[in-house]
Amino acid sequence: MRNLTFCDIRLHPSTVESAFEEAMTGDVMPGAGVLPHPPGTLFVRSLYREAGYGFPPAYRCVVHTALVSDTGFFGMRPRIARLGADTKEPRLRPVAGAVPDDETALGVLRARDGHSLVMAAVHLPLRMIQEAFEKELVAALEEEVTEPSRVSAVSGAIWTRDDEAVHGRVEYLVAATGDFAELRLRPRTVERIEAAGGRLVESRGFRHVGTVFADAVVGGVAGDPAPPAGG
């Protein structure tokens, strides 16, 4: 089982953004987790800054792993607070699928910096047939990934499903990474999802700050090379 766990962060007005980002990518994320992880354990930690000019700035830290954390967010939450930031309760979502596949979607994080992230939430009424909707969701995401446009060139997308997050609804989260002129899913993708019975309730865009895979850092401050995909 693979999971996405993410935590929203907002800096205090007095916190220096560059110092916060350097500490996160150079110390907090590489030191995440209480126990040592066996070699090869999937444990990718990425920090993104929300697009726009909101003040104080907001961030989202995303962890893709087979591991499960508690409210401490792999031990990072109290350390983030000490940097001068407020954190919301982390959210854990089992990964239900990926486009074009999990390794390729994850390879975007392993192999490069500078990518952006769009995370969108879609609600499906419980009366709808989940299997039929998910087939259309995957088809829409496959088109998003395989057909670059002037708006976006999505490299990979991961989606999750939660039957208990919202009363009377199934909540799907889509995390798409790539190059975006506009940080959103394409209108055609949203139209296909909504035509299948889903309703887009939130879409947020983020710029990549840094990624930690095993002991390597991609982007951010350290810039160490990441291991090759699959390893």
Backbone as CSV, one residue per row, in Angstrom:
resi,resn,N_x,N_y,N_z,CA_x,CA_y,CA_z,C_x,C_y,C_z
1,MET,0.842,-1.198,0.000,0.000,0.000,0.000,0.878,1.250,0.000
2,ARG,0.595,2.158,-0.900,1.312,3.428,-0.935,0.363,4.542,-0.517
3,ASN,0.916,5.518,0.151,0.108,6.592,0.709,0.637,7.957,0.295
4,LEU,-0.276,8.915,0.254,0.081,10.323,0.226,-0.314,10.914,1.572
5,THR,0.629,11.527,2.242,0.346,12.246,3.474,0.814,13.679,3.268
6,PHE,-0.040,14.641,3.579,0.376,16.020,3.351,-0.084,16.908,4.491
7,CYS,0.682,17.974,4.678,0.443,18.881,5.789,0.562,20.313,5.275
8,ASP,-0.440,21.120,5.544,-0.418,22.525,5.140,0.273,23.361,6.202
9,ILE,1.075,24.295,5.747,1.928,25.106,6.615,1.731,26.576,6.263
10,ARG,1.629,27.427,7.268,1.614,28.868,7.030,2.610,29.532,7.969
11,LEU,3.481,30.343,7.379,4.520,30.988,8.163,3.954,32.097,9.037
12,HIS,4.605,32.336,10.164,4.299,33.525,10.938,4.782,34.753,10.156
13,PRO,4.135,35.904,10.307,4.547,37.098,9.541,6.016,37.471,9.733
14,SER,6.589,37.129,10.874,7.980,37.505,11.148,8.996,36.481,10.650
15,THR,8.534,35.329,10.160,9.457,34.278,9.735,10.051,34.606,8.371
16,VAL,11.353,34.440,8.236,12.052,34.706,6.977,11.860,33.505,6.049
17,GLU,11.286,33.741,4.867,10.945,32.650,3.966,12.166,31.832,3.554
18,SER,13.243,32.503,3.172,14.423,31.785,2.695,15.022,30.917,3.786
19,ALA,15.030,31.411,5.029,15.561,30.626,6.138,14.677,29.413,6.411
20,PHE,13.356,29.598,6.333,12.432,28.484,6.536,12.654,27.407,5.476
21,GLU,12.734,27.793,4.211,12.898,26.825,3.134,14.230,26.096,3.244
22,GLU,15.281,26.800,3.603,16.588,26.166,3.753,16.572,25.146,4.887
23,ALA,15.931,25.503,5.998,15.854,24.576,7.125,15.008,23.346,6.782
24,MET,13.927,23.542,6.054,13.061,22.422,5.696,13.784,21.442,4.775
25,THR,14.412,21.944,3.716,15.041,21.061,2.735,16.389,20.532,3.199
26,GLY,17.050,21.266,4.091,18.373,20.852,4.519,18.410,20.081,5.809
27,ASP,17.349,20.189,6.628,17.388,19.571,7.953,16.112,18.805,8.286
28,VAL,14.970,19.482,8.223,13.731,18.875,8.717,13.306,17.682,7.869
29,MET,13.200,17.852,6.549,12.754,16.742,5.703,13.769,15.605,5.648
30,PRO,15.075,15.868,5.506,16.029,14.747,5.532,16.023,13.990,6.849
31,GLY,15.692,14.659,7.955,15.676,14.010,9.263,14.333,13.468,9.680
32,ALA,13.373,13.408,8.755,12.021,12.957,9.106,12.017,11.483,9.477
33,GLY,11.095,11.129,10.336,10.933,9.737,10.736,11.689,9.436,12.015
34,VAL,11.062,8.684,12.881,11.679,8.348,14.166,12.613,7.162,14.030
35,LEU,12.215,6.140,13.266,12.995,4.916,13.134,13.723,4.886,11.790
36,PRO,14.880,4.214,11.731,15.565,4.057,10.437,14.684,3.289,9.463
37,HIS,14.779,3.631,8.193,13.980,2.953,7.178,14.855,1.991,6.396
38,PRO,14.377,0.783,6.128,15.177,-0.184,5.372,15.574,0.381,4.014
39,PRO,16.734,0.000,3.493,17.143,0.473,2.162,16.080,0.155,1.124
40,GLY,15.823,1.122,0.275,14.832,0.938,-0.778,13.415,1.273,-0.373
41,THR,13.183,1.612,0.904,11.837,1.970,1.338,11.395,3.276,0.670
42,LEU,10.225,3.259,0.076,9.689,4.462,-0.547,9.422,5.510,0.521
43,PHE,10.069,6.678,0.395,9.886,7.725,1.400,10.311,9.053,0.777
44,VAL,9.457,9.584,-0.073,9.741,10.817,-0.794,9.045,11.976,-0.087
45,ARG,9.812,13.005,0.281,9.269,14.169,0.967,9.493,15.404,0.098
46,SER,8.433,16.127,-0.207,8.531,17.301,-1.070,7.890,18.508,-0.408
47,LEU,8.516,19.654,-0.601,7.970,20.913,-0.093,7.596,21.791,-1.264
48,TYR,6.366,22.328,-1.215,5.862,23.212,-2.252,5.351,24.498,-1.606
49,ARG,5.538,25.587,-2.327,4.990,26.872,-1.882,3.768,27.192,-2.725
50,GLU,2.683,27.602,-2.062,1.459,27.900,-2.799,1.676,29.100,-3.702
51,ALA,1.160,28.997,-4.914,1.301,30.076,-5.892,0.505,31.300,-5.452
52,GLY,0.943,32.464,-5.920,0.259,33.704,-5.575,1.108,34.537,-4.638
53,TYR,0.510,35.577,-4.138,1.236,36.536,-3.310,0.611,36.679,-1.926
54,GLY,0.035,35.596,-1.429,-0.553,35.643,-0.099,0.502,35.883,0.969
55,PHE,0.133,36.601,2.003,1.058,36.855,3.099,0.331,36.619,4.422
56,PRO,0.993,35.911,5.334,2.282,35.226,5.163,2.148,34.031,4.214
57,PRO,3.247,33.611,3.588,3.162,32.560,2.571,2.728,31.214,3.136
58,ALA,2.088,30.417,2.272,1.615,29.086,2.652,2.399,28.035,1.881
59,TYR,2.595,26.895,2.524,3.328,25.785,1.929,2.528,24.501,2.114
60,ARG,2.860,23.511,1.318,2.310,22.166,1.500,3.476,21.184,1.430
61,CYS,3.625,20.390,2.470,4.638,19.340,2.491,3.933,18.023,2.189
62,VAL,4.412,17.318,1.158,3.775,16.095,0.684,4.747,14.938,0.845
63,VAL,4.279,13.839,1.437,5.094,12.644,1.617,4.431,11.489,0.876
64,HIS,5.187,10.838,-0.002,4.715,9.674,-0.745,5.490,8.474,-0.226
65,THR,4.797,7.538,0.425,5.488,6.453,1.105,4.542,5.302,1.392
66,ALA,5.120,4.160,1.721,4.332,3.040,2.215,4.177,3.117,3.724
67,LEU,4.854,4.056,4.354,4.821,4.217,5.806,3.588,5.012,6.223
68,VAL,3.209,4.881,7.484,2.061,5.602,8.030,2.535,6.416,9.229
69,SER,2.123,7.672,9.285,2.500,8.541,10.390,1.271,8.868,11.235
70,ASP,1.523,9.606,12.320,0.435,10.071,13.169,0.320,11.580,13.033
71,THR,-0.251,12.240,14.021,-0.420,13.685,13.937,0.918,14.426,13.942
72,GLY,1.992,13.725,14.311,3.318,14.343,14.305,3.932,14.467,12.933
73,PHE,3.287,13.882,11.905,3.733,14.013,10.517,5.200,13.581,10.375
74,PHE,5.459,12.297,10.707,6.789,11.712,10.623,7.814,12.482,11.462
75,GLY,7.363,13.040,12.556,8.247,13.785,13.440,8.549,15.198,12.991
76,MET,7.985,15.620,11.868,8.317,16.940,11.321,7.494,18.068,11.911
77,ARG,6.281,17.762,12.369,5.368,18.840,12.752,5.900,19.710,13.891
78,PRO,6.393,19.145,14.990,6.940,20.024,16.044,8.173,20.787,15.589
79,ARG,8.967,20.187,14.702,10.160,20.876,14.208,9.777,22.032,13.289
80,ILE,8.711,21.848,12.507,8.229,22.930,11.650,7.737,24.090,12.504
81,ALA,7.030,23.775,13.586,6.530,24.830,14.479,7.678,25.648,15.052
82,ARG,8.781,24.986,15.361,9.921,25.704,15.933,10.600,26.619,14.921
83,LEU,10.323,26.407,13.641,10.880,27.293,12.608,10.071,28.579,12.460
84,GLY,8.924,28.660,13.131,8.088,29.850,13.028,6.963,29.682,12.035
85,ALA,6.187,28.595,12.195,5.092,28.315,11.260,3.982,27.580,11.987
86,ASP,2.771,27.721,11.482,1.618,26.976,11.975,1.326,25.837,11.011
87,THR,0.984,24.672,11.551,0.662,23.521,10.715,-0.753,23.045,10.993
88,LYS,-1.429,22.604,9.934,-2.732,21.979,10.095,-2.545,20.480,10.326
89,GLU,-3.627,19.816,10.716,-3.581,18.370,10.920,-3.190,17.680,9.613
90,PRO,-2.184,16.803,9.648,-1.802,16.089,8.415,-2.943,15.205,7.927
91,ARG,-2.994,15.014,6.622,-4.013,14.156,6.021,-3.352,12.967,5.327
92,LEU,-3.823,11.765,5.646,-3.306,10.534,5.054,-4.321,9.998,4.054
93,ARG,-3.847,9.694,2.844,-4.728,9.130,1.827,-4.023,7.967,1.125
94,PRO,-4.598,6.767,1.155,-4.030,5.669,0.374,-4.093,5.984,-1.119
95,VAL,-3.025,5.677,-1.822,-2.984,5.908,-3.267,-3.838,4.857,-3.954
96,ALA,-4.780,5.307,-4.783,-5.663,4.390,-5.501,-5.158,4.106,-6.911
97,GLY,-4.382,5.023,-7.464,-3.879,4.813,-8.814,-2.983,5.953,-9.252
98,ALA,-2.309,5.757,-10.370,-1.402,6.771,-10.898,-1.406,6.697,-12.420
99,VAL,-1.108,7.836,-13.045,-1.045,7.928,-14.494,0.286,8.575,-14.859
100,PRO,1.041,8.061,-15.805,0.774,6.827,-16.558,0.956,5.566,-15.725
101,ASP,1.800,5.606,-14.703,1.943,4.536,-13.727,2.660,5.126,-12.521
102,ASP,2.686,4.372,-11.436,3.209,4.919,-10.190,4.690,5.276,-10.297
103,GLU,5.489,4.413,-10.920,6.917,4.670,-11.013,7.213,5.908,-11.849
104,THR,6.482,6.094,-12.944,6.711,7.263,-13.788,6.277,8.532,-13.072
105,ALA,5.128,8.483,-12.407,4.659,9.653,-11.667,5.639,10.015,-10.564
106,LEU,6.139,9.012,-9.862,7.110,9.255,-8.805,8.447,9.690,-9.376
107,GLY,8.780,9.231,-10.587,10.037,9.591,-11.212,10.189,11.084,-11.437
108,VAL,9.088,11.801,-11.556,9.162,13.257,-11.687,9.833,13.851,-10.461
109,LEU,9.502,13.320,-9.293,10.105,13.813,-8.066,11.564,13.389,-7.957
110,ARG,11.878,12.184,-8.411,13.227,11.674,-8.280,14.211,12.402,-9.180
111,ALA,13.770,12.759,-10.371,14.725,13.082,-11.417,14.958,14.557,-11.660
112,ARG,14.130,15.440,-11.127,14.270,16.832,-11.550,13.746,17.783,-10.495
113,ASP,14.160,19.017,-10.632,13.589,20.052,-9.795,12.801,21.002,-10.694
114,GLY,12.191,21.978,-10.088,11.505,23.010,-10.858,10.087,22.685,-11.260
115,HIS,9.616,21.469,-10.979,8.258,21.141,-11.372,7.253,21.808,-10.435
116,SER,6.037,21.875,-10.878,4.957,22.441,-10.078,3.951,21.353,-9.751
117,LEU,3.080,21.659,-8.813,2.088,20.702,-8.350,0.713,21.334,-8.365
118,VAL,-0.256,20.593,-8.868,-1.668,20.954,-8.737,-2.342,19.848,-7.937
119,MET,-3.020,20.224,-6.851,-3.796,19.256,-6.089,-5.261,19.677,-6.134
120,ALA,-6.082,18.778,-6.635,-7.499,19.062,-6.804,-8.326,18.042,-6.029
121,ALA,-9.405,18.506,-5.398,-10.327,17.633,-4.663,-11.631,17.525,-5.448
122,VAL,-12.103,16.295,-5.614,-13.337,16.025,-6.344,-14.256,15.212,-5.453
123,HIS,-15.526,15.608,-5.372,-16.502,14.874,-4.566,-17.470,14.125,-5.469
124,LEU,-17.722,12.874,-5.101,-18.659,12.021,-5.831,-19.748,11.568,-4.876
125,PRO,-21.034,11.789,-5.211,-22.116,11.303,-4.338,-22.031,9.787,-4.162
126,LEU,-22.367,9.314,-2.984,-22.271,7.883,-2.699,-23.203,7.057,-3.584
127,ARG,-24.258,7.682,-4.110,-25.182,6.931,-4.954,-24.569,6.592,-6.309
128,MET,-23.509,7.289,-6.684,-22.867,7.043,-7.975,-21.994,5.790,-7.885
129,ILE,-21.805,5.141,-9.007,-20.982,3.931,-9.060,-19.520,4.342,-9.144
130,GLN,-18.763,4.005,-8.116,-17.384,4.450,-8.046,-16.536,3.895,-9.197
131,GLU,-16.735,2.625,-9.524,-15.918,2.012,-10.572,-16.090,2.730,-11.906
132,ALA,-17.339,3.102,-12.229,-17.590,3.798,-13.495,-16.959,5.184,-13.483
133,PHE,-17.086,5.881,-12.347,-16.484,7.206,-12.255,-14.969,7.129,-12.348
134,GLU,-14.370,6.172,-11.664,-12.914,6.068,-11.653,-12.367,5.738,-13.037
135,LYS,-13.110,4.989,-13.813,-12.694,4.712,-15.187,-12.622,6.009,-15.990
136,GLU,-13.611,6.884,-15.816,-13.605,8.166,-16.518,-12.536,9.102,-15.958
137,LEU,-12.317,9.051,-14.639,-11.269,9.870,-14.030,-9.906,9.506,-14.606
138,VAL,-9.625,8.210,-14.693,-8.337,7.764,-15.239,-8.205,8.174,-16.701
139,ALA,-9.266,8.039,-17.472,-9.220,8.425,-18.877,-8.935,9.913,-19.031
140,ALA,-9.557,10.731,-18.183,-9.331,12.175,-18.235,-7.890,12.514,-17.870
141,LEU,-7.350,11.850,-16.855,-5.973,12.114,-16.449,-4.980,11.611,-17.488
142,GLU,-5.281,10.486,-18.122,-4.401,9.993,-19.185,-4.312,10.995,-20.330
143,GLU,-5.438,11.601,-20.666,-5.427,12.623,-21.711,-4.635,13.842,-21.252
144,GLU,-4.786,14.212,-19.993,-4.041,15.352,-19.446,-2.541,15.117,-19.541
145,VAL,-2.105,13.881,-19.260,-0.679,13.566,-19.257,-0.120,13.407,-20.663
146,THR,-0.875,12.775,-21.551,-0.330,12.417,-22.875,-0.494,13.510,-23.918
147,GLU,-1.288,14.531,-23.644,-1.521,15.576,-24.636,-1.168,16.946,-24.067
148,PRO,0.132,17.314,-24.109,0.534,18.647,-23.611,-0.176,19.756,-24.388
149,SER,-0.415,20.863,-23.715,-1.074,22.002,-24.337,-0.339,23.272,-23.942
150,ARG,-0.861,24.408,-24.395,-0.272,25.684,-23.999,-0.471,25.969,-22.515
151,VAL,-1.435,25.289,-21.917,-1.747,25.521,-20.506,-0.878,24.660,-19.599
152,SER,-0.594,23.415,-20.021,0.120,22.514,-19.123,0.825,21.408,-19.892
153,ALA,1.878,20.873,-19.269,2.551,19.668,-19.730,2.731,18.788,-18.495
154,VAL,1.708,18.015,-18.193,1.694,17.211,-16.979,2.541,15.963,-17.194
155,SER,3.454,15.706,-16.257,4.345,14.552,-16.368,3.747,13.310,-15.726
156,GLY,2.984,13.484,-14.671,2.385,12.342,-13.987,1.334,12.808,-13.001
157,ALA,0.427,11.911,-12.672,-0.647,12.243,-11.725,-0.925,11.043,-10.831
158,ILE,-1.150,11.304,-9.566,-1.521,10.281,-8.583,-2.883,10.657,-8.019
159,TRP,-3.759,9.672,-7.833,-5.069,9.977,-7.274,-5.379,9.054,-6.098
160,THR,-6.166,9.586,-5.180,-6.533,8.855,-3.964,-8.049,8.851,-3.818
161,ARG,-8.516,7.984,-2.943,-9.963,7.897,-2.682,-10.180,7.759,-1.186
162,ASP,-11.173,8.491,-0.668,-11.511,8.404,0.753,-13.024,8.405,0.887
163,ASP,-13.565,7.330,1.474,-15.020,7.188,1.617,-15.557,7.844,2.880
164,GLU,-14.665,8.317,3.760,-15.107,8.803,5.060,-14.782,10.271,5.314
165,ALA,-14.045,10.923,4.435,-13.602,12.300,4.690,-14.775,13.277,4.692
166,VAL,-15.757,13.052,3.828,-16.895,13.967,3.687,-18.179,13.150,3.768
167,HIS,-19.101,13.555,4.629,-20.353,12.815,4.803,-21.141,12.792,3.494
168,GLY,-21.542,11.596,3.081,-22.367,11.440,1.893,-21.625,11.558,0.579
169,ARG,-20.311,11.659,0.632,-19.508,11.814,-0.579,-18.265,10.939,-0.503
170,VAL,-17.780,10.557,-1.669,-16.443,9.984,-1.785,-15.534,11.121,-2.242
171,GLU,-14.450,11.344,-1.536,-13.543,12.418,-1.911,-12.334,11.836,-2.633
172,TYR,-12.110,12.338,-3.828,-10.930,11.982,-4.608,-9.968,13.166,-4.602
173,LEU,-8.703,12.890,-4.403,-7.664,13.904,-4.528,-6.780,13.539,-5.697
174,VAL,-6.510,14.509,-6.544,-5.613,14.333,-7.687,-4.393,15.213,-7.465
175,ALA,-3.215,14.605,-7.492,-1.956,15.350,-7.378,-1.225,15.220,-8.706
176,ALA,-1.177,16.306,-9.467,-0.557,16.301,-10.793,0.697,17.158,-10.777
177,THR,1.794,16.627,-11.297,3.054,17.360,-11.355,3.462,17.572,-12.802
178,GLY,4.143,18.694,-13.050,4.600,18.992,-14.402,4.902,20.465,-14.552
179,ASP,4.815,20.927,-15.780,5.043,22.333,-16.105,3.698,22.962,-16.453
180,PHE,3.354,24.009,-15.744,2.042,24.639,-15.893,2.209,26.119,-16.207
181,ALA,1.562,26.569,-17.284,1.454,28.003,-17.511,0.419,28.580,-16.554
182,GLU,-0.627,27.800,-16.323,-1.644,28.131,-15.329,-1.774,26.934,-14.402
183,LEU,-1.648,27.185,-13.108,-1.609,26.087,-12.149,-3.020,25.545,-11.888
184,ARG,-3.468,24.736,-12.822,-4.782,24.105,-12.724,-4.860,22.974,-13.723
185,LEU,-5.816,22.065,-13.524,-6.111,21.066,-14.534,-6.782,21.747,-15.718
186,ARG,-6.592,21.184,-16.897,-7.198,21.793,-18.076,-8.726,21.763,-17.997
187,PRO,-9.400,22.771,-18.556,-10.869,22.784,-18.524,-11.486,21.497,-19.071
188,ARG,-10.906,20.920,-20.117,-11.470,19.690,-20.677,-11.400,18.543,-19.665
189,THR,-10.318,18.485,-18.898,-10.186,17.452,-17.877,-11.265,17.609,-16.820
190,VAL,-11.475,18.834,-16.372,-12.511,19.096,-15.371,-13.889,18.764,-15.932
191,GLU,-14.134,19.124,-17.186,-15.432,18.832,-17.813,-15.695,17.334,-17.854
192,ARG,-14.675,16.534,-18.185,-14.864,15.080,-18.256,-15.148,14.503,-16.871
193,ILE,-14.439,15.012,-15.862,-14.650,14.532,-14.503,-16.060,14.868,-14.027
194,GLU,-16.512,16.084,-14.300,-17.837,16.496,-13.856,-18.937,15.821,-14.660
195,ALA,-18.688,15.544,-15.930,-19.674,14.831,-16.739,-19.876,13.405,-16.224
196,ALA,-18.852,12.860,-15.567,-18.950,11.507,-15.014,-19.612,11.496,-13.642
197,GLY,-19.971,12.678,-13.111,-20.681,12.750,-11.844,-19.904,13.363,-10.705
198,GLY,-18.626,13.666,-10.915,-17.824,14.284,-9.868,-17.994,15.793,-9.853
199,ARG,-17.636,16.414,-8.746,-17.696,17.872,-8.642,-16.376,18.379,-8.079
200,LEU,-15.715,19.241,-8.850,-14.459,19.830,-8.395,-14.760,20.846,-7.300
201,VAL,-14.257,20.603,-6.086,-14.560,21.484,-4.963,-13.357,22.315,-4.540
202,GLU,-12.157,21.921,-4.950,-10.973,22.693,-4.606,-9.865,22.377,-5.592
203,SER,-9.115,23.397,-5.952,-7.933,23.202,-6.782,-6.898,24.230,-6.362
204,ARG,-5.711,23.757,-5.964,-4.657,24.647,-5.498,-3.366,24.338,-6.237
205,GLY,-2.642,25.400,-6.583,-1.397,25.249,-7.313,-0.209,25.615,-6.441
206,PHE,0.894,24.883,-6.631,2.082,25.066,-5.800,3.342,25.033,-6.661
207,ARG,4.343,25.809,-6.255,5.656,25.805,-6.890,6.614,24.966,-6.053
208,HIS,7.434,24.169,-6.736,8.340,23.264,-6.054,9.456,24.017,-5.337
209,VAL,9.723,23.619,-4.106,10.838,24.183,-3.332,11.969,23.174,-3.221
210,GLY,11.673,21.950,-2.822,12.713,20.942,-2.681,12.124,19.580,-2.406
211,THR,12.876,18.524,-2.769,12.437,17.150,-2.574,13.562,16.336,-1.957
212,VAL,13.198,15.471,-1.030,14.148,14.551,-0.410,13.707,13.135,-0.741
213,PHE,14.617,12.382,-1.347,14.364,10.962,-1.615,15.501,10.188,-0.978
214,ALA,15.196,9.313,-0.018,16.222,8.639,0.776,17.077,9.724,1.420
215,ASP,18.384,9.796,1.086,19.261,10.783,1.691,19.653,11.879,0.717
216,ALA,19.008,11.934,-0.431,19.368,12.940,-1.429,18.333,14.045,-1.445
217,VAL,18.744,15.230,-1.876,17.854,16.373,-1.966,17.839,16.847,-3.412
218,VAL,16.638,17.033,-3.968,16.477,17.551,-5.318,15.852,18.929,-5.219
219,GLY,16.477,19.917,-5.844,15.977,21.275,-5.727,16.376,21.832,-4.374
220,GLY,15.674,22.862,-3.928,15.962,23.424,-2.622,17.388,23.906,-2.522
221,VAL,18.068,23.557,-1.446,19.399,24.081,-1.188,20.497,23.113,-1.547
222,ALA,20.344,21.825,-1.142,21.454,20.907,-1.279,21.733,20.524,-2.721
223,GLY,20.664,20.204,-3.463,20.834,19.892,-4.879,21.591,18.614,-5.148
224,ASP,21.663,17.670,-4.216,22.340,16.409,-4.460,21.560,15.588,-5.464
225,PRO,22.227,14.788,-6.289,21.484,13.974,-7.260,20.667,12.919,-6.562
226,ALA,19.481,12.660,-7.099,18.627,11.626,-6.543,18.970,10.282,-7.163
227,PRO,18.615,9.169,-6.510,18.855,7.859,-7.090,18.043,7.690,-8.350
228,PRO,18.458,6.799,-9.249,17.675,6.555,-10.462,16.333,5.951,-10.134
229,ALA,15.373,6.145,-11.033,14.040,5.598,-10.812,14.118,4.098,-10.618
230,GLY,13.320,3.622,-9.658,13.288,2.204,-9.378,14.257,1.810,-8.291
231,GLY,15.169,2.703,-7.874,16.146,2.292,-6.892,16.125,3.029,-5.632
